Amino acid sequence: MENKKKKLIIGLILIIILGAIVFYLTGHLTKTTICKGTLDMITDEEVEVISSDDKVKETKTKVIYDYTDYVSESYPISYYKDYIKNSNTFYKNVKGVKTSLKVEGNKIIYEVDIQYSQDYMKDLVEAGLVSTNGSYKDIDYISLKDTIENQKSAGLTCKEK
């Protein structure tokens, strides 16, 4: 009988420890939140926010411009592509930021991938992509909660993936 009690107690302790480990890991795993919406008559945006706890690790933004109703001989899709390319020079040469621009039919897809690592924080602050009241060294992390609120304020709807 006493041997069964010991086994029961050991089993309960192991279950509690296992539960605590699962609870801890679940809260610290990477999660993805997708924010999307239509910004105007030609522009749709989707932002993938990759985070751990409340810390944003990366954002992947895809902006789709649909010029179907505007492309003509006078204004071919290349005209709009050049306009978007020349309008978004503030990402150029910023460490931690990758951009791409491609044409699919009468749509232009502009993608921006930003890594929010401490290695890139100085560059992100200097480029105006991250704001701070002090130095970039004062930034511990980018808040997921604040990032989601900013996306919602911009008119996007957000859901955890």
N, C-alpha and C positions, 0 to 999 in steps of 0.2 A: 504494500500500500504506500509506504513512504517513498519507494522508488518511482511510483507513478506520479506522486506529487512533485518530485524533483524534475521529472521529465516534463510535466505540465508547466511548471514555473519556467524552466529553461525554454520551452517552446513559446510561451507567452513573451518572454524577454526577447527572443529572436524575432518574433512577429512585430513587436514594438520597434526594435532596431531597424528591421527591414522597412517598416512603414515610415519611419523617420527619414531613412535614406531616400526612399521614393519621393516623399514630400519635398525634401531638400532639392533633389535633382529636378523635379518637375518645375519648381520655381526658378531654377537657374538654367534651364535649357533655352536654346535659341527659339524664338517664336517670330512669326511673320504676320504683319498686319497689312492688309490691302486697302488703300483708299482710292476711290475713283469717282469720276463725275464728268459732266459736260460743262465746260467753262463758258463757251459762247457758241455761235452758229457753226463754227468750223473746228473748234478745239475740244478734244477729249483728253483727259489726263488720268493716269494711273500711277500711284506711288506705292511701292512695296517697301515697307519699313521692317528691317530685320533688327531684332533686339534680344537682349538678355536681361531679365529683371526689368528695370525701368531705363536701362542704358541702350540707346540706339547705337548699333554697330555700323549700319549701312542703310542708305536709301537708294532705291532704283526707281527713277522716274521715267515714264514713257509718255510723251505728249504726241498725240496724233492730230495732225492738221489735215482736214478733208477739204481740198480745193476743187472738188468735182464741179461745183456751180460757177467757178471763177476762172478755170483754165480756158485759154483761147489762143489763137495764133499770136495775138499781141502780147499775151501774158501766159507763156507756157509754164509748165510745172517747174522748170529750171529757174525761172524768175523768182518763184516763191521759195524755192530751196535756197537760192543765194541770199534772199532777204532774211530768212531764218538763220542761216549760217553767219551772216554779218551782224545780226542783232544779238547774238549770244556769245560774244567774244570774252565776256567776263569769266568764263570757265577755262579759257585757254591758259595752258601752262600752270594750272593750280594743282599742286601735288595732292593726291588723294581723290582726284576727280577724273573720271573718264567720260567722254561724250561720243556719241555716234549720230549720224544723220543719214537717212536713206529714203529713197522714193519707192513707193509701191503704187503704181497706177497714178491716180490723181491725189494720193495721200503722201504726206511727208511725216516720217516717224523720227522724232528727236528723243534720244535717250541720254540720261545723265545718271551716272553711278557715283555716289559720294561715300567714301570710307571715313568714318568718324573716329579714327585712331588718334591717340596722343601724338603719334609721329607726324600727322598731317594738320594738327589743330592750329598751329601758327599760320600756315598757308590758308586754311579755311577762314580764319578770322580776318586775315589781311585782305582776302578776296571778298569779304562781306557776306560769306555764306553761313557764318556762325557769329552771333553777336555776344558781346561780353561787356560788363560794366568795368572790368579791370583788365588784366592781362590775359592772354590766351592760356597762360600757366595756371590761372585760377579756375579753369574749366576742368571739372572732374569727369563729366560725361554729358551727353546730350540726352535730355529727358524724353522718354517715350510718351509720357502723358502730355507734355507740352507740344511735342511733335504732332501727335494725333489732334490735339486741339487746334493747332495751326492749320492742319489739313482740312479740318471741318470748317474753320473760319473762311477758308478759301473756296468753300462750296463742295467739298468732296465728302463722300460717305465712306466710313471706315469700318472694316470687319476683320476680326482675327481669323487667319487662315487655318 
